[in-house]
Amino acid sequence: MALEYDSFAAIHYKAYRPPLHEIILKKYFTAKTKHELGLDIGCGTGHSSIALTKLCNQVIGIDTSKFMLEYTAPHKNINYQYFDGRNLKFDADSFSIITLAGSLFYAKSQGFLDELIRVSKNNSQIIIYDFDVNLKSILSHFKFKVCNRQVYDHQIDFSGLNDNNIILQTNDADNITLEISSKNVAHLLLSVKAQRLFFEKLYLEQNVHSQLTENLKELSNKDNFMVNVSIFCKVYKVFK
């Protein structure tokens, strides 16, 4: 996972991510009082952690990519930390809410679930959510061939594991349409390593983002795209 999210990916992640984290969390959580402490696993450059501050007074954001963490913006309510991908170095019963935005696919195991339960308070919630920004038609225009060697599962959950201490409360999926500028579509495309390497070769590594943005403007005949986004969310309650 960490190798996929290198410094180049971090630059594009920081530059733009769809404003979906807060939209998703708002949809499923309407409590009037905030949690004291939340944990965001796979925080990336911080977009998901910032969204979680709307629900928590303090947030700890952790990630296995040191490159991503280097590009997080300082936030008074967030403490970013490196995660080795194995043990959650927190006391038992520390968190009343834990979020995993697009990160469980890389971390799912019985040991990891056991760690999640250990650091969760009784009656806390574990939120697994993800989204799929559909850029296939754009990639097809550039004749980029998608490799299906490892099929990423946006709807992954804890099924197949010993889940005696959790219960599934919410299992939902939705589709929305976002208007995204050519500049930001280029950031999305270049945030994926295989796609970035493809466009670097196409543009001979010269001003890749600028050239891609201009080509996208030509493709759209304007400066934005209407993009379909699939959203997935599962909420578990922990009981001990």
Secondary structure, DSSP 8 states (H G I E B T S, - for coil): -TTTS-HHHHHHHHH---TTHHHHHHHH---SS-EEEEEEES-TTTHHHHHHTTTEEEEEEEES-HHHHHT----TTEEEEE--SS---S-TT-EEEEEEES-HHHH-SHHHHHHHHHHEEEEEEEEEEEEEE--HHHHHHTT-----SS---TT--STTS--TTEEEEEEEEEEEEEEEEHHHHHHHHHTSHHHHHHHHHHTTTSSHHHHHHHHHHHHHTSSEEEEEEEEEEEEEEE--
